[in-house]
Amino acid sequence: MEYKASILVVDDEKSFWEVVAEGFELRGYRVVAAMSGEECIEKIKTDTFHIILLDLQMPGMGGIRTLEEIRKMNPEIEVIMVTGHGDIALATESLKKGASDFVEKPISIERLVNTVEKVCEQRMLRETVLLYELSKVIFSTIELDKLLKIIIDLTMKVLRADDASIMLFNEKKELYIAISSGLDLDIQKRTRLAIGERIAGWAAQNKEPLILINGLRDDGRFSDFKGRSEIQSAMIVPLLKNDEVIGVLNANRIKLTENFTQNDIYKSKIFISLVSLALDNANLYNNFKNAQEKLEATHMQLVQSEKLSSLGRLVSEMAHEVLNPLMVISGNAQLILMEGAQTDQVSKELKVIIDEAMKAKEILQRLLKFARTNKANLRKADIGQVVESVALLVERQFAANKIVIRQSYAKDLPHVHIDDKQIEEVCMNILNNARDAMPDGGVMEISAVRNGDRVRVDFKDNGCGMPDEVKERVFEPFMTTKEKGTGLGLSVCYGIIKAHNGDLKVESRQGAGTTISVYLPCMKG
Amino acid sequence: MHTIMVVDDNAKIRAILEEFFSRSGFTVVPASSGKEAVDILRKGTVPNLVILDIKMSHGSGLDVMYEMRRMGITPPAILLTGTIDAGKYVDMLGKLGLSEENIYYKPIDLFVLLDLVKKRLGLV
């Protein structure tokens, strides 16, 4: 049955509260009576009241002291002091001590009801304002991390909890602790619950909030779980979006002697739905950001492939004899040199012309190599051995440049299906670049591990690294920061790895070194 | 005095090779296409060595080599190319018992070419 509110009448005069009880019950309120201050305190420990009508003059624990005790336990219950004639001073004092209002005996039921209703309205107004403020705060940010922090702080305040945590679902649909106040970091990290598992899991599965008092021992549902013994009472609320569970909110009271009650659940319904809404928004935003990032990456890859294919087309258009003009240049220069009639200076310059013509040929041939879809000779190989053989080749030169090579290959590396020569060229290229990045020496760490259904080989140097602008274009043809570079090395590597259905990735920070990762698919069977 | 036939459809390159080998003491017979080269051969000219550009309209350097074999004329031949990808000629080269390694990409140092010619002619 829905009551308008629950009222606790505290008065040692039976006749008084009988009248009050009847009057209020008729109007749809629930009324409970207590005959003394002590009884009042006992009752509010285990029951929920919105209003307390408290007699100021009572034997034993008087009205003021009872008020003080109530306030210690629950700052929010509305307390209306019932004073006798001439108790104005005491009445005023009680207001200072947290009473909401006072009424003077003798009093008619109508006036009492009016007072109670007025107090209820004021309370609703305050709560509405609070919710408004809460929603402003909760929706102030869409970033999940910041939002979680805000929510946990508010939860502690609004629910008057000593510690609280929010659990969300990971990709495996397990509950994990997304944020907590005051929980042991170890507990936080380790907790992974499936739906239905343990208490939070139960709440998620049944989509029902729970209150647990004094641990799990006495609750038939969870008597075989071990809980945290210092918890006095706990509230576990599933966070719902439409009818779907998106997480669980846990709040614990350790110090506060007043247990969580159904009223706390009721009061926090709106807060909880605000929290669910905000979290859902943040999640959506997160997913959106992830999707955007993936789209960017795919777009970049597409652009790169497009570049590769258009370059391929360009090169085949160049099947025409692009090298002939170079021959004319060098040939004529050589003929002039043959005459012998020029000065030494002119001879020198003629030789430069010849050299540059030859160099142009080299560049063009590397360009061709890059654009050509090399027919690869694939065979089953142990990538560790292949990489190791290249490392052996450059070892001496590296040592001369004061670069130490460290290698570590995982023991259970699956085989790959590769063209040895091409992959060796890739490794060589990467190592040469690394050497150039460490002119004063350094360390090259080469490692190979299994990565899902691929093998990943990392080449990590602690050289000069690359600024972002260079890193973004590192696989482009003609991208070089070296004076004598053709800029084709890594783009050729990229083509080779892509032709192997693998991937080539670069991580780098200027001044901190570079890691090039080569991904190759494992051989099936 | 040895005779070198130079077959290339690029006039400037033909001129350079003609000038160079003349100065180096050879008689040079130029041809601007595979067809012209075969005509010259049929008319009775027998060069001691042939320098052939591969890609030409009206008969490639490889066509000339085929023809020479059919005619029973087999002077040493040096293949040059101005394209950057001779890979497409791999099959035709195979039929002649040659491979990509027998092709020289232009630009070639004239003196390197001279050494090659001398070696092939047994002059070194």
HADDOCK unambig.tbl for C-alpha pairs under 7 A between the chains (distance, minus, plus):
assign (segid A and resid 319 and name CA) (segid B and resid 83 and name CA) 5.61 0.50 0.50
assign (segid A and resid 319 and name CA) (segid B and resid 84 and name CA) 6.68 0.50 0.50
assign (segid A and resid 319 and name CA) (segid B and resid 85 and name CA) 6.79 0.50 0.50
assign (segid A and resid 320 and name CA) (segid B and resid 83 and name CA) 5.91 0.50 0.50
assign (segid A and resid 321 and name CA) (segid B and resid 82 and name CA) 4.51 0.50 0.50
assign (segid A and resid 321 and name CA) (segid B and resid 83 and name CA) 4.34 0.50 0.50
assign (segid A and resid 322 and name CA) (segid B and resid 82 and name CA) 6.16 0.50 0.50
assign (segid A and resid 322 and name CA) (segid B and resid 83 and name CA) 5.96 0.50 0.50
assign (segid A and resid 323 and name CA) (segid B and resid 82 and name CA) 4.48 0.50 0.50
assign (segid A and resid 323 and name CA) (segid B and resid 83 and name CA) 5.99 0.50 0.50
assign (segid A and resid 323 and name CA) (segid B and resid 84 and name CA) 6.91 0.50 0.50
assign (segid A and resid 323 and name CA) (segid B and resid 106 and name CA) 5.81 0.50 0.50
assign (segid A and resid 323 and name CA) (segid B and resid 107 and name CA) 6.63 0.50 0.50
assign (segid A and resid 324 and name CA) (segid B and resid 82 and name CA) 4.85 0.50 0.50
assign (segid A and resid 324 and name CA) (segid B and resid 106 and name CA) 6.50 0.50 0.50
assign (segid A and resid 326 and name CA) (segid B and resid 107 and name CA) 5.80 0.50 0.50
assign (segid A and resid 327 and name CA) (segid B and resid 106 and name CA) 5.74 0.50 0.50
assign (segid A and resid 327 and name CA) (segid B and resid 107 and name CA) 4.12 0.50 0.50
assign (segid A and resid 327 and name CA) (segid B and resid 108 and name CA) 6.91 0.50 0.50
assign (segid A and resid 328 and name CA) (segid B and resid 12 and name CA) 6.50 0.50 0.50
assign (segid A and resid 328 and name CA) (segid B and resid 13 and name CA) 5.82 0.50 0.50
assign (segid A and resid 330 and name CA) (segid B and resid 107 and name CA) 6.89 0.50 0.50
assign (segid A and resid 331 and name CA) (segid B and resid 16 and name CA) 6.18 0.50 0.50
assign (segid A and resid 331 and name CA) (segid B and resid 110 and name CA) 6.80 0.50 0.50
assign (segid A and resid 332 and name CA) (segid B and resid 16 and name CA) 6.60 0.50 0.50
assign (segid A and resid 335 and name CA) (segid B and resid 20 and name CA) 6.78 0.50 0.50
assign (segid A and resid 358 and name CA) (segid B and resid 107 and name CA) 6.38 0.50 0.50
assign (segid A and resid 365 and name CA) (segid B and resid 84 and name CA) 6.05 0.50 0.50
